[in-house]
Amino acid sequence: MTDSPMLVVVNDEEQYSIWWSDREPPAGWRATGFTGTRQECLDHIETVWTDMRPLSARDPETRSVRDPATSGSRDR
């Protein structure tokens, strides 16, 4: 394995990953601006990604209005 430059990417759910720096991030992901070796990128992710839950699970504002856990309606 080589120490090719990698970059840290993040998606709309604020989940992090690493990607090859010479390629465009995959659909749904964007570069964070951090570039380094694979290990440097993983270390950076460990520092910044402190809550592993997707954004939609952390922020009630992003949950669906039809979420049965919060709707309060019952079938009769």
PQR file of N, CA, C, O and H, with PARSE charges and radii, in Angstrom:
ATOM      1  N   MET A   1       0.851  -1.175   0.000 -0.4000 1.5000
ATOM      2  CA  MET A   1       0.000   0.000   0.000 -0.0000 2.0000
ATOM      3  C   MET A   1       0.897   1.239   0.000  0.5500 1.7000
ATOM      4  O   MET A   1       1.909   1.282   0.700 -0.5500 1.4000
ATOM      5  N   THR A   2       0.523   2.229  -0.779 -0.4000 1.5000
ATOM      6  CA  THR A   2       1.319   3.449  -0.841 -0.0000 2.0000
ATOM      7  C   THR A   2       0.695   4.538   0.012  0.5500 1.7000
ATOM      8  O   THR A   2      -0.442   4.423   0.469 -0.5500 1.4000
ATOM      9  H   THR A   2      -0.298   2.194  -1.348  0.4000 1.0000
ATOM     10  N   ASP A   3       1.463   5.591   0.215 -0.4000 1.5000
ATOM     11  CA  ASP A   3       0.954   6.739   0.958 -0.0000 2.0000
ATOM     12  C   ASP A   3       0.459   7.806  -0.007  0.5500 1.7000
ATOM     13  O   ASP A   3       0.803   8.979   0.135 -0.5500 1.4000
ATOM     14  H   ASP A   3       2.386   5.685  -0.156  0.4000 1.0000
ATOM     15  N   SER A   4      -0.343   7.408  -0.985 -0.4000 1.5000
ATOM     16  CA  SER A   4      -0.920   8.362  -1.930 -0.0000 2.0000
ATOM     17  C   SER A   4      -1.766   9.363  -1.175  0.5500 1.7000
ATOM     18  O   SER A   4      -2.419   9.009  -0.193 -0.5500 1.4000
ATOM     19  H   SER A   4      -0.622   6.455  -1.100  0.4000 1.0000
ATOM     20  N   PRO A   5      -1.765  10.626  -1.623 -0.5600 1.5000
ATOM     21  CA  PRO A   5      -2.592  11.628  -0.943  0.2800 2.0000
ATOM     22  C   PRO A   5      -4.073  11.247  -0.987  0.5500 1.7000
ATOM     23  O   PRO A   5      -4.596  10.822  -2.018 -0.5500 1.4000
ATOM     24  N   MET A   6      -4.720  11.409   0.141 -0.4000 1.5000
ATOM     25  CA  MET A   6      -6.153  11.146   0.263 -0.0000 2.0000
ATOM     26  C   MET A   6      -6.810  12.437   0.724  0.5500 1.7000
ATOM     27  O   MET A   6      -6.132  13.373   1.149 -0.5500 1.4000
ATOM     28  H   MET A   6      -4.296  11.754   0.979  0.4000 1.0000
ATOM     29  N   LEU A   7      -8.130  12.481   0.638 -0.4000 1.5000
ATOM     30  CA  LEU A   7      -8.839  13.627   1.183 -0.0000 2.0000
ATOM     31  C   LEU A   7     -10.015  13.148   2.001  0.5500 1.7000
ATOM     32  O   LEU A   7     -10.516  12.041   1.801 -0.5500 1.4000
ATOM     33  H   LEU A   7      -8.681  11.721   0.293  0.4000 1.0000
ATOM     34  N   VAL A   8     -10.449  13.977   2.914 -0.4000 1.5000
ATOM     35  CA  VAL A   8     -11.599  13.670   3.760 -0.0000 2.0000
ATOM     36  C   VAL A   8     -12.836  14.217   3.061  0.5500 1.7000
ATOM     37  O   VAL A   8     -12.861  15.367   2.623 -0.5500 1.4000
ATOM     38  H   VAL A   8     -10.042  14.876   3.077  0.4000 1.0000
ATOM     39  N   VAL A   9     -13.860  13.374   2.966 -0.4000 1.5000
ATOM     40  CA  VAL A   9     -15.123  13.777   2.359 -0.0000 2.0000
ATOM     41  C   VAL A   9     -16.240  13.607   3.383  0.5500 1.7000
ATOM     42  O   VAL A   9     -16.116  12.839   4.337 -0.5500 1.4000
ATOM     43  H   VAL A   9     -13.839  12.440   3.322  0.4000 1.0000
ATOM     44  N   VAL A  10     -17.332  14.336   3.168 -0.4000 1.5000
ATOM     45  CA  VAL A  10     -18.479  14.288   4.073 -0.0000 2.0000
ATOM     46  C   VAL A  10     -19.741  14.324   3.224  0.5500 1.7000
ATOM     47  O   VAL A  10     -19.753  14.921   2.147 -0.5500 1.4000
ATOM     48  H   VAL A  10     -17.433  14.960   2.393  0.4000 1.0000
ATOM     49  N   ASN A  11     -20.810  13.682   3.712 -0.4000 1.5000
ATOM     50  CA  ASN A  11     -22.078  13.713   2.982 -0.0000 2.0000
ATOM     51  C   ASN A  11     -23.088  14.593   3.717  0.5500 1.7000
ATOM     52  O   ASN A  11     -22.765  15.184   4.748 -0.5500 1.4000
ATOM     53  H   ASN A  11     -20.800  13.198   4.587  0.4000 1.0000
ATOM     54  N   ASP A  12     -24.307  14.679   3.190 -0.4000 1.5000
ATOM     55  CA  ASP A  12     -25.335  15.537   3.783 -0.0000 2.0000
ATOM     56  C   ASP A  12     -25.777  15.071   5.164  0.5500 1.7000
ATOM     57  O   ASP A  12     -26.364  15.846   5.919 -0.5500 1.4000
ATOM     58  H   ASP A  12     -24.569  14.199   2.354  0.4000 1.0000
ATOM     59  N   GLU A  13     -25.503  13.824   5.501 -0.4000 1.5000
ATOM     60  CA  GLU A  13     -25.829  13.300   6.830 -0.0000 2.0000
ATOM     61  C   GLU A  13     -24.667  13.505   7.804  0.5500 1.7000
ATOM     62  O   GLU A  13     -24.691  13.005   8.929 -0.5500 1.4000
ATOM     63  H   GLU A  13     -25.026  13.195   4.888  0.4000 1.0000
ATOM     64  N   GLU A  14     -23.650  14.246   7.356 -0.4000 1.5000
ATOM     65  CA  GLU A  14     -22.448  14.530   8.146 -0.0000 2.0000
ATOM     66  C   GLU A  14     -21.703  13.263   8.557  0.5500 1.7000
ATOM     67  O   GLU A  14     -21.186  13.159   9.669 -0.5500 1.4000
ATOM     68  H   GLU A  14     -23.631  14.652   6.443  0.4000 1.0000
ATOM     69  N   GLN A  15     -21.662  12.301   7.630 -0.4000 1.5000
ATOM     70  CA  GLN A  15     -20.876  11.091   7.804 -0.0000 2.0000
ATOM     71  C   GLN A  15     -19.579  11.285   7.020  0.5500 1.7000
ATOM     72  O   GLN A  15     -19.607  11.812   5.907 -0.5500 1.4000
ATOM     73  H   GLN A  15     -22.083  12.386   6.727  0.4000 1.0000
ATOM     74  N   TYR A  16     -18.467  10.875   7.573 -0.4000 1.5000
ATOM     75  CA  TYR A  16     -17.157  11.125   6.985 -0.0000 2.0000
ATOM     76  C   TYR A  16     -16.570   9.866   6.369  0.5500 1.7000
ATOM     77  O   TYR A  16     -16.892   8.747   6.768 -0.5500 1.4000
ATOM     78  H   TYR A  16     -18.444  10.447   8.477  0.4000 1.0000
ATOM     79  N   SER A  17     -15.699  10.077   5.385 -0.4000 1.5000
ATOM     80  CA  SER A  17     -14.968   8.992   4.757 -0.0000 2.0000
ATOM     81  C   SER A  17     -13.699   9.572   4.139  0.5500 1.7000
ATOM     82  O   SER A  17     -13.481  10.784   4.168 -0.5500 1.4000
ATOM     83  H   SER A  17     -15.437  10.986   5.061  0.4000 1.0000
ATOM     84  N   ILE A  18     -12.867   8.696   3.581 -0.4000 1.5000
ATOM     85  CA  ILE A  18     -11.690   9.167   2.852 -0.0000 2.0000
ATOM     86  C   ILE A  18     -11.852   8.796   1.384  0.5500 1.7000
ATOM     87  O   ILE A  18     -12.563   7.852   1.041 -0.5500 1.4000
ATOM     88  H   ILE A  18     -13.044   7.713   3.558  0.4000 1.0000
ATOM     89  N   TRP A  19     -11.177   9.558   0.522 -0.4000 1.5000
ATOM     90  CA  TRP A  19     -11.280   9.371  -0.925 -0.0000 2.0000
ATOM     91  C   TRP A  19      -9.948   9.746  -1.549  0.5500 1.7000
ATOM     92  O   TRP A  19      -9.180  10.508  -0.961 -0.5500 1.4000
ATOM     93  H   TRP A  19     -10.599  10.325   0.801  0.4000 1.0000
ATOM     94  N   TRP A  20      -9.670   9.227  -2.721 -0.4000 1.5000
ATOM     95  CA  TRP A  20      -8.436   9.532  -3.431 -0.0000 2.0000
ATOM     96  C   TRP A  20      -8.424  11.004  -3.833  0.5500 1.7000
ATOM     97  O   TRP A  20      -9.412  11.516  -4.360 -0.5500 1.4000
ATOM     98  H   TRP A  20     -10.293   8.608  -3.199  0.4000 1.0000
ATOM     99  N   SER A  21      -7.316  11.677  -3.584 -0.4000 1.5000
ATOM    100  CA  SER A  21      -7.255  13.116  -3.850 -0.0000 2.0000
ATOM    101  C   SER A  21      -7.224  13.447  -5.336  0.5500 1.7000
ATOM    102  O   SER A  21      -7.505  14.583  -5.720 -0.5500 1.4000
ATOM    103  H   SER A  21      -6.513  11.261  -3.156  0.4000 1.0000
ATOM    104  N   ASP A  22      -6.888  12.473  -6.179 -0.4000 1.5000
ATOM    105  CA  ASP A  22      -6.842  12.744  -7.619 -0.0000 2.0000
ATOM    106  C   ASP A  22      -8.164  12.413  -8.318  0.5500 1.7000
ATOM    107  O   ASP A  22      -8.226  12.404  -9.547 -0.5500 1.4000
ATOM    108  H   ASP A  22      -6.661  11.551  -5.868  0.4000 1.0000
ATOM    109  N   ARG A  23      -9.210  12.145  -7.553 -0.4000 1.5000
ATOM    110  CA  ARG A  23     -10.532  11.834  -8.121 -0.0000 2.0000
ATOM    111  C   ARG A  23     -11.581  12.757  -7.530  0.5500 1.7000
ATOM    112  O   ARG A  23     -11.439  13.246  -6.409 -0.5500 1.4000
ATOM    113  H   ARG A  23      -9.160  12.152  -6.554  0.4000 1.0000
ATOM    114  N   GLU A  24     -12.630  12.987  -8.295 -0.4000 1.5000
ATOM    115  CA  GLU A  24     -13.767  13.748  -7.783 -0.0000 2.0000
ATOM    116  C   GLU A  24     -14.476  12.907  -6.722  0.5500 1.7000
ATOM    117  O   GLU A  24     -14.574  11.689  -6.874 -0.5500 1.4000
ATOM    118  H   GLU A  24     -12.745  12.590  -9.205  0.4000 1.0000
ATOM    119  N   PRO A  25     -14.966  13.525  -5.662 -0.5600 1.5000
ATOM    120  CA  PRO A  25     -15.734  12.755  -4.670  0.2800 2.0000
ATOM    121  C   PRO A  25     -16.959  12.119  -5.328  0.5500 1.7000
ATOM    122  O   PRO A  25     -17.494  12.666  -6.293 -0.5500 1.4000
ATOM    123  N   PRO A  26     -17.402  10.984  -4.822 -0.5600 1.5000
ATOM    124  CA  PRO A  26     -18.585  10.333  -5.392  0.2800 2.0000
ATOM    125  C   PRO A  26     -19.833  11.195  -5.184  0.5500 1.7000
ATOM    126  O   PRO A  26     -19.844  12.107  -4.358 -0.5500 1.4000
ATOM    127  N   ALA A  27     -20.864  10.891  -5.939 -0.4000 1.5000
ATOM    128  CA  ALA A  27     -22.131  11.625  -5.835 -0.0000 2.0000
ATOM    129  C   ALA A  27     -22.618  11.611  -4.391  0.5500 1.7000
ATOM    130  O   ALA A  27     -22.604  10.574  -3.729 -0.5500 1.4000
ATOM    131  H   ALA A  27     -20.855  10.150  -6.610  0.4000 1.0000
ATOM    132  N   GLY A  28     -23.048  12.771  -3.914 -0.4000 1.5000
ATOM    133  CA  GLY A  28     -23.555  12.875  -2.556 -0.0000 2.0000
ATOM    134  C   GLY A  28     -22.496  13.188  -1.512  0.5500 1.7000
ATOM    135  O   GLY A  28     -22.815  13.344  -0.333 -0.5500 1.4000
ATOM    136  H   GLY A  28     -23.060  13.614  -4.452  0.4000 1.0000
ATOM    137  N   TRP A  29     -21.252  13.279  -1.927 -0.4000 1.5000
ATOM    138  CA  TRP A  29     -20.146  13.563  -1.013 -0.0000 2.0000
ATOM    139  C   TRP A  29     -19.423  14.816  -1.479  0.5500 1.7000
ATOM    140  O   TRP A  29     -19.415  15.119  -2.672 -0.5500 1.4000
ATOM    141  H   TRP A  29     -20.993  13.152  -2.885  0.4000 1.0000
ATOM    142  N   ARG A  30     -18.812  15.551  -0.545 -0.4000 1.5000
ATOM    143  CA  ARG A  30     -18.035  16.742  -0.890 -0.0000 2.0000
ATOM    144  C   ARG A  30     -16.753  16.747  -0.050  0.5500 1.7000
ATOM    145  O   ARG A  30     -16.712  16.219   1.061 -0.5500 1.4000
ATOM    146  H   ARG A  30     -18.819  15.304   0.424  0.4000 1.0000
ATOM    147  N   ALA A  31     -15.723  17.356  -0.612 -0.4000 1.5000
ATOM    148  CA  ALA A  31     -14.444  17.456   0.091 -0.0000 2.0000
ATOM    149  C   ALA A  31     -14.567  18.432   1.253  0.5500 1.7000
ATOM    150  O   ALA A  31     -15.247  19.452   1.149 -0.5500 1.4000
ATOM    151  H   ALA A  31     -15.757  17.786  -1.514  0.4000 1.0000
ATOM    152  N   THR A  32     -13.907  18.114   2.355 -0.4000 1.5000
ATOM    153  CA  THR A  32     -13.920  18.989   3.530 -0.0000 2.0000
ATOM    154  C   THR A  32     -12.780  19.995   3.503  0.5500 1.7000
ATOM    155  O   THR A  32     -12.800  20.984   4.236 -0.5500 1.4000
ATOM    156  H   THR A  32     -13.354  17.285   2.440  0.4000 1.0000
ATOM    157  N   GLY A  33     -11.789  19.742   2.660 -0.4000 1.5000
ATOM    158  CA  GLY A  33     -10.616  20.609   2.610 -0.0000 2.0000
ATOM    159  C   GLY A  33      -9.400  19.996   3.279  0.5500 1.7000
ATOM    160  O   GLY A  33      -8.305  20.550   3.189 -0.5500 1.4000
ATOM    161  H   GLY A  33     -11.774  18.939   2.065  0.4000 1.0000
ATOM    162  N   PHE A  34      -9.570  18.857   3.954 -0.4000 1.5000
ATOM    163  CA  PHE A  34      -8.440  18.197   4.611 -0.0000 2.0000
ATOM    164  C   PHE A  34      -7.855  17.158   3.672  0.5500 1.7000
ATOM    165  O   PHE A  34      -8.580  16.303   3.163 -0.5500 1.4000
ATOM    166  H   PHE A  34     -10.459  18.407   4.028  0.4000 1.0000
ATOM    167  N   THR A  35      -6.548  17.222   3.436 -0.4000 1.5000
ATOM    168  CA  THR A  35      -5.831  16.274   2.591 -0.0000 2.0000
ATOM    169  C   THR A  35      -4.610  15.783   3.350  0.5500 1.7000
ATOM    170  O   THR A  35      -3.982  16.542   4.090 -0.5500 1.4000
ATOM    171  H   THR A  35      -5.959  17.916   3.849  0.4000 1.0000
ATOM    172  N   GLY A  36      -4.276  14.513   3.165 -0.4000 1.5000
ATOM    173  CA  GLY A  36      -3.090  13.958   3.814 -0.0000 2.0000
ATOM    174  C   GLY A  36      -2.927  12.498   3.445  0.5500 1.7000
ATOM    175  O   GLY A  36      -3.553  12.012   2.503 -0.5500 1.4000
ATOM    176  H   GLY A  36      -4.786  13.897   2.564  0.4000 1.0000
ATOM    177  N   THR A  37      -2.086  11.803   4.188 -0.4000 1.5000
ATOM    178  CA  THR A  37      -1.958  10.364   3.989 -0.0000 2.0000
ATOM    179  C   THR A  37      -3.247   9.698   4.477  0.5500 1.7000
ATOM    180  O   THR A  37      -4.086  10.330   5.119 -0.5500 1.4000
ATOM    181  H   THR A  37      -1.577  12.199   4.953  0.4000 1.0000
ATOM    182  N   ARG A  38      -3.382   8.431   4.165 -0.4000 1.5000
ATOM    183  CA  ARG A  38      -4.569   7.698   4.621 -0.0000 2.0000
ATOM    184  C   ARG A  38      -4.704   7.802   6.137  0.5500 1.7000
ATOM    185  O   ARG A  38      -5.781   8.100   6.652 -0.5500 1.4000
ATOM    186  H   ARG A  38      -2.700   7.918   3.644  0.4000 1.0000
ATOM    187  N   GLN A  39      -3.607   7.556   6.847 -0.4000 1.5000
ATOM    188  CA  GLN A  39      -3.658   7.583   8.310 -0.0000 2.0000
ATOM    189  C   GLN A  39      -3.941   8.982   8.844  0.5500 1.7000
ATOM    190  O   GLN A  39      -4.691   9.131   9.809 -0.5500 1.4000
ATOM    191  H   GLN A  39      -2.732   7.313   6.428  0.4000 1.0000
ATOM    192  N   GLU A  40      -3.353  10.009   8.232 -0.4000 1.5000
ATOM    193  CA  GLU A  40      -3.635  11.381   8.670 -0.0000 2.0000
ATOM    194  C   GLU A  40      -5.113  11.716   8.501  0.5500 1.7000
ATOM    195  O   GLU A  40      -5.715  12.361   9.360 -0.5500 1.4000
ATOM    196  H   GLU A  40      -2.744   9.888   7.449  0.4000 1.0000
ATOM    197  N   CYS A  41      -5.693  11.270   7.383 -0.4000 1.5000
ATOM    198  CA  CYS A  41      -7.120  11.516   7.143 -0.0000 2.0000
ATOM    199  C   CYS A  41      -7.979  10.773   8.162  0.5500 1.7000
ATOM    200  O   CYS A  41      -8.947  11.329   8.681 -0.5500 1.4000
ATOM    201  H   CYS A  41      -5.204  10.747   6.685  0.4000 1.0000
ATOM    202  N   LEU A  42      -7.629   9.521   8.451 -0.4000 1.5000
ATOM    203  CA  LEU A  42      -8.381   8.759   9.451 -0.0000 2.0000
ATOM    204  C   LEU A  42      -8.259   9.390  10.832  0.5500 1.7000
ATOM    205  O   LEU A  42      -9.232   9.433  11.584 -0.5500 1.4000
ATOM    206  H   LEU A  42      -6.842   9.069   8.030  0.4000 1.0000
ATOM    207  N   ASP A  43      -7.080   9.873  11.165 -0.4000 1.5000
ATOM    208  CA  ASP A  43      -6.890  10.555  12.453 -0.0000 2.0000
ATOM    209  C   ASP A  43      -7.725  11.832  12.518  0.5500 1.7000
ATOM    210  O   ASP A  43      -8.317  12.143  13.551 -0.5500 1.4000
ATOM    211  H   ASP A  43      -6.290   9.838  10.554  0.4000 1.0000
ATOM    212  N   HIS A  44      -7.769  12.565  11.410 -0.4000 1.5000
ATOM    213  CA  HIS A  44      -8.571  13.791  11.362 -0.0000 2.0000
ATOM    214  C   HIS A  44     -10.053  13.464  11.555  0.5500 1.7000
ATOM    215  O   HIS A  44     -10.748  14.143  12.310 -0.5500 1.4000
ATOM    216  H   HIS A  44      -7.288  12.312  10.570  0.4000 1.0000
ATOM    217  N   ILE A  45     -10.532  12.425  10.872 -0.4000 1.5000
ATOM    218  CA  ILE A  45     -11.938  12.022  11.005 -0.0000 2.0000
ATOM    219  C   ILE A  45     -12.241  11.645  12.452  0.5500 1.7000
ATOM    220  O   ILE A  45     -13.293  12.006  12.980 -0.5500 1.4000
ATOM    221  H   ILE A  45      -9.967  11.873  10.259  0.4000 1.0000
ATOM    222  N   GLU A  46     -11.336  10.931  13.087 -0.4000 1.5000
ATOM    223  CA  GLU A  46     -11.545  10.542  14.490 -0.0000 2.0000
ATOM    224  C   GLU A  46     -11.692  11.770  15.390  0.5500 1.7000
ATOM    225  O   GLU A  46     -12.408  11.731  16.390 -0.5500 1.4000
ATOM    226  H   GLU A  46     -10.482  10.638  12.658  0.4000 1.0000
ATOM    227  N   THR A  47     -11.018  12.845  15.035 -0.4000 1.5000
ATOM    228  CA  THR A  47     -11.082  14.083  15.817 -0.0000 2.0000
ATOM    229  C   THR A  47     -12.376  14.850  15.576  0.5500 1.7000
ATOM    230  O   THR A  47     -12.982  15.355  16.521 -0.5500 1.4000
ATOM    231  H   THR A  47     -10.435  12.877  14.223  0.4000 1.0000
ATOM    232  N   VAL A  48     -12.808  14.942  14.311 -0.4000 1.5000
ATOM    233  CA  VAL A  48     -13.952  15.806  13.989 -0.0000 2.0000
ATOM    234  C   VAL A  48     -15.303  15.091  14.022  0.5500 1.7000
ATOM    235  O   VAL A  48     -16.330  15.736  14.231 -0.5500 1.4000
ATOM    236  H   VAL A  48     -12.316  14.531  13.543  0.4000 1.0000
ATOM    237  N   TRP A  49     -15.322  13.764  13.819 -0.4000 1.5000
ATOM    238  CA  TRP A  49     -16.596  13.033  13.772 -0.0000 2.0000
ATOM    239  C   TRP A  49     -16.866  12.463  15.157  0.5500 1.7000
ATOM    240  O   TRP A  49     -16.565  11.301  15.433 -0.5500 1.4000
ATOM    241  H   TRP A  49     -14.488  13.239  13.649  0.4000 1.0000
ATOM    242  N   THR A  50     -17.431  13.286  16.014 -0.4000 1.5000
ATOM    243  CA  THR A  50     -17.615  12.897  17.410 -0.0000 2.0000
ATOM    244  C   THR A  50     -18.958  12.229  17.683  0.5500 1.7000
ATOM    245  O   THR A  50     -19.117  11.568  18.709 -0.5500 1.4000
ATOM    246  H   THR A  50     -17.675  14.229  15.789  0.4000 1.0000
ATOM    247  N   ASP A  51     -19.919  12.389  16.788 -0.4000 1.5000
ATOM    248  CA  ASP A  51     -21.234  11.760  16.951 -0.0000 2.0000
ATOM    249  C   ASP A  51     -21.509  10.946  15.695  0.5500 1.7000
ATOM    250  O   ASP A  51     -21.755  11.504  14.626 -0.5500 1.4000
ATOM    251  H   ASP A  51     -19.790  12.926  15.954  0.4000 1.0000
ATOM    252  N   MET A  52     -21.466   9.631  15.827 -0.4000 1.5000
ATOM    253  CA  MET A  52     -21.567   8.745  14.673 -0.0000 2.0000
ATOM    254  C   MET A  52     -22.970   8.657  14.079  0.5500 1.7000
ATOM    255  O   MET A  52     -23.147   8.126  12.983 -0.5500 1.4000
ATOM    256  H   MET A  52     -21.266   9.177  16.696  0.4000 1.0000
ATOM    257  N   ARG A  53     -23.957   9.170  14.791 -0.4000 1.5000
ATOM    258  CA  ARG A  53     -25.318   9.099  14.259 -0.0000 2.0000
ATOM    259  C   ARG A  53     -25.462  10.009  13.041  0.5500 1.7000
ATOM    260  O   ARG A  53     -24.882  11.095  13.010 -0.5500 1.4000
ATOM    261  H   ARG A  53     -23.812   9.601  15.682  0.4000 1.0000
ATOM    262  N   PRO A  54     -26.241   9.572  12.024 -0.5600 1.5000
ATOM    263  CA  PRO A  54     -26.515  10.460  10.896  0.2800 2.0000
ATOM    264  C   PRO A  54     -27.217  11.726  11.385  0.5500 1.7000
ATOM    265  O   PRO A  54     -27.884  11.710  12.420 -0.5500 1.4000
ATOM    266  N   LEU A  55     -27.065  12.809  10.650 -0.4000 1.5000
ATOM    267  CA  LEU A  55     -27.665  14.080  11.039 -0.0000 2.0000
ATOM    268  C   LEU A  55     -29.162  13.942  11.279  0.5500 1.7000
ATOM    269  O   LEU A  55     -29.691  14.521  12.227 -0.5500 1.4000
ATOM    270  H   LEU A  55     -26.523  12.822   9.810  0.4000 1.0000
ATOM    271  N   SER A  56     -29.850  13.182  10.430 -0.4000 1.5000
ATOM    272  CA  SER A  56     -31.301  13.036  10.572 -0.0000 2.0000
ATOM    273  C   SER A  56     -31.690  12.338  11.871  0.5500 1.7000
ATOM    274  O   SER A  56     -32.810  12.514  12.350 -0.5500 1.4000
ATOM    275  H   SER A  56     -29.419  12.712   9.660  0.4000 1.0000
ATOM    276  N   ALA A  57     -30.798  11.560  12.441 -0.4000 1.5000
ATOM    277  CA  ALA A  57     -31.083  10.904  13.721 -0.0000 2.0000
ATOM    278  C   ALA A  57     -30.746  11.810  14.906  0.5500 1.7000
ATOM    279  O   ALA A  57     -31.230  11.588  16.016 -0.5500 1.4000
ATOM    280  H   ALA A  57     -29.888  11.417  12.052  0.4000 1.0000
ATOM    281  N   ARG A  58     -29.921  12.824  14.672 -0.4000 1.5000
ATOM    282  CA  ARG A  58     -29.520  13.745  15.740 -0.0000 2.0000
ATOM    283  C   ARG A  58     -30.408  14.972  15.814  0.5500 1.7000
ATOM    284  O   ARG A  58     -30.611  15.521  16.897 -0.5500 1.4000
ATOM    285  H   ARG A  58     -29.528  13.004  13.770  0.4000 1.0000
ATOM    286  N   ASP A  59     -30.941  15.414  14.683 -0.4000 1.5000
ATOM    287  CA  ASP A  59     -31.661  16.680  14.609 -0.0000 2.0000
ATOM    288  C   ASP A  59     -33.134  16.441  14.317  0.5500 1.7000
ATOM    289  O   ASP A  59     -33.478  16.066  13.196 -0.5500 1.4000
ATOM    290  H   ASP A  59     -30.776  14.968  13.803  0.4000 1.0000
ATOM    291  N   PRO A  60     -34.015  16.647  15.294 -0.5600 1.5000
ATOM    292  CA  PRO A  60     -35.445  16.409  15.089  0.2800 2.0000
ATOM    293  C   PRO A  60     -36.031  17.265  13.967  0.5500 1.7000
ATOM    294  O   PRO A  60     -37.044  16.888  13.379 -0.5500 1.4000
ATOM    295  N   GLU A  61     -35.421  18.399  13.661 -0.4000 1.5000
ATOM    296  CA  GLU A  61     -35.917  19.272  12.591 -0.0000 2.0000
ATOM    297  C   GLU A  61     -35.820  18.600  11.228  0.5500 1.7000
ATOM    298  O   GLU A  61     -36.577  18.948  10.322 -0.5500 1.4000
ATOM    299  H   GLU A  61     -34.598  18.706  14.138  0.4000 1.0000
ATOM    300  N   THR A  62     -34.906  17.642  11.060 -0.4000 1.5000
ATOM    301  CA  THR A  62     -34.716  17.004   9.767 -0.0000 2.0000
ATOM    302  C   THR A  62     -35.525  15.722   9.619  0.5500 1.7000
ATOM    303  O   THR A  62     -35.544  15.126   8.542 -0.5500 1.4000
ATOM    304  H   THR A  62     -34.291  17.359  11.796  0.4000 1.0000
ATOM    305  N   ARG A  63     -36.185  15.296  10.675 -0.4000 1.5000
ATOM    306  CA  ARG A  63     -36.980  14.065  10.606 -0.0000 2.0000
ATOM    307  C   ARG A  63     -38.261  14.295   9.831  0.5500 1.7000
ATOM    308  O   ARG A  63     -38.775  15.412   9.767 -0.5500 1.4000
ATOM    309  H   ARG A  63     -36.169  15.780  11.550  0.4000 1.0000
ATOM    310  N   SER A  64     -38.757  13.248   9.257 -0.4000 1.5000
ATOM    311  CA  SER A  64     -39.998  13.307   8.489 -0.0000 2.0000
ATOM    312  C   SER A  64     -41.168  13.677   9.388  0.5500 1.7000
ATOM    313  O   SER A  64     -41.239  13.245  10.539 -0.5500 1.4000
ATOM    314  H   SER A  64     -38.340  12.341   9.309  0.4000 1.0000
ATOM    315  N   VAL A  65     -42.074  14.470   8.861 -0.4000 1.5000
ATOM    316  CA  VAL A  65     -43.281  14.853   9.600 -0.0000 2.0000
ATOM    317  C   VAL A  65     -44.111  13.621   9.917  0.5500 1.7000
ATOM    318  O   VAL A  65     -44.852  13.616  10.900 -0.5500 1.4000
ATOM    319  H   VAL A  65     -42.016  14.820   7.926  0.4000 1.0000
ATOM    320  N   ARG A  66     -44.003  12.591   9.117 -0.4000 1.5000
ATOM    321  CA  ARG A  66     -44.798  11.379   9.309 -0.0000 2.0000
ATOM    322  C   ARG A  66     -44.130  10.372  10.231  0.5500 1.7000
ATOM    323  O   ARG A  66     -44.567   9.223  10.299 -0.5500 1.4000
ATOM    324  H   ARG A  66     -43.401  12.594   8.319  0.4000 1.0000
ATOM    325  N   ASP A  67     -43.110  10.762  10.921 -0.4000 1.5000
ATOM    326  CA  ASP A  67     -42.420   9.868  11.847 -0.0000 2.0000
ATOM    327  C   ASP A  67     -43.392   9.437  12.939  0.5500 1.7000
ATOM    328  O   ASP A  67     -43.803  10.269  13.748 -0.5500 1.4000
ATOM    329  H   ASP A  67     -42.755  11.695  10.865  0.4000 1.0000
ATOM    330  N   PRO A  68     -43.778   8.142  12.987 -0.5600 1.5000
ATOM    331  CA  PRO A  68     -44.768   7.687  13.960  0.2800 2.0000
ATOM    332  C   PRO A  68     -44.335   7.902  15.408  0.5500 1.7000
ATOM    333  O   PRO A  68     -45.184   8.004  16.293 -0.5500 1.4000
ATOM    334  N   ALA A  69     -43.060   7.971  15.659 -0.4000 1.5000
ATOM    335  CA  ALA A  69     -42.590   8.164  17.031 -0.0000 2.0000
ATOM    336  C   ALA A  69     -42.889   9.568  17.538  0.5500 1.7000
ATOM    337  O   ALA A  69     -42.928   9.792  18.748 -0.5500 1.4000
ATOM    338  H   ALA A  69     -42.369   7.888  14.941  0.4000 1.0000
ATOM    339  N   THR A  70     -43.099  10.514  16.628 -0.4000 1.5000
ATOM    340  CA  THR A  70     -43.327  11.893  17.052 -0.0000 2.0000
ATOM    341  C   THR A  70     -44.674  12.443  16.629  0.5500 1.7000
ATOM    342  O   THR A  70     -45.016  13.570  16.988 -0.5500 1.4000
ATOM    343  H   THR A  70     -43.066  10.332  15.646  0.4000 1.0000
ATOM    344  N   SER A  71     -45.452  11.672  15.870 -0.4000 1.5000
ATOM    345  CA  SER A  71     -46.700  12.216  15.327 -0.0000 2.0000
ATOM    346  C   SER A  71     -47.820  12.299  16.355  0.5500 1.7000
ATOM    347  O   SER A  71     -48.657  13.197  16.278 -0.5500 1.4000
ATOM    348  H   SER A  71     -45.175  10.757  15.578  0.4000 1.0000
ATOM    349  N   GLY A  72     -47.850  11.386  17.308 -0.4000 1.5000
ATOM    350  CA  GLY A  72     -48.881  11.414  18.338 -0.0000 2.0000
ATOM    351  C   GLY A  72     -50.237  10.906  17.876  0.5500 1.7000
ATOM    352  O   GLY A  72     -51.174  10.869  18.673 -0.5500 1.4000
ATOM    353  H   GLY A  72     -47.170  10.656  17.371  0.4000 1.0000
ATOM    354  N   SER A  73     -50.372  10.516  16.629 -0.4000 1.5000
ATOM    355  CA  SER A  73     -51.664  10.006  16.160 -0.0000 2.0000
ATOM    356  C   SER A  73     -51.700   8.496  16.296  0.5500 1.7000
ATOM    357  O   SER A  73     -50.667   7.827  16.249 -0.5500 1.4000
ATOM    358  H   SER A  73     -49.611  10.546  15.981  0.4000 1.0000
ATOM    359  N   ARG A  74     -52.918   7.962  16.469 -0.4000 1.5000
ATOM    360  CA  ARG A  74     -53.085   6.518  16.618 -0.0000 2.0000
ATOM    361  C   ARG A  74     -54.158   6.029  15.670  0.5500 1.7000
ATOM    362  O   ARG A  74     -55.103   6.748  15.346 -0.5500 1.4000
ATOM    363  H   ARG A  74     -53.757   8.505  16.508  0.4000 1.0000
ATOM    364  N   ASP A  75     -53.993   4.799  15.234 -0.4000 1.5000
ATOM    365  CA  ASP A  75     -55.045   4.155  14.439 -0.0000 2.0000
ATOM    366  C   ASP A  75     -56.137   3.697  15.380  0.5500 1.7000
ATOM    367  O   ASP A  75     -55.852   3.172  16.456 -0.5500 1.4000
ATOM    368  H   ASP A  75     -53.225   4.215  15.497  0.4000 1.0000
ATOM    369  N   ARG A  76     -57.383   3.889  14.989 -0.4000 1.5000
ATOM    370  CA  ARG A  76     -58.495   3.464  15.845 -0.0000 2.0000
ATOM    371  C   ARG A  76     -59.314   2.421  15.160  0.5500 1.7000
ATOM    372  O   ARG A  76     -60.296   1.939  15.724 -0.5500 1.4000
ATOM    373  H   ARG A  76     -57.615   4.316  14.114  0.4000 1.0000
TER
END
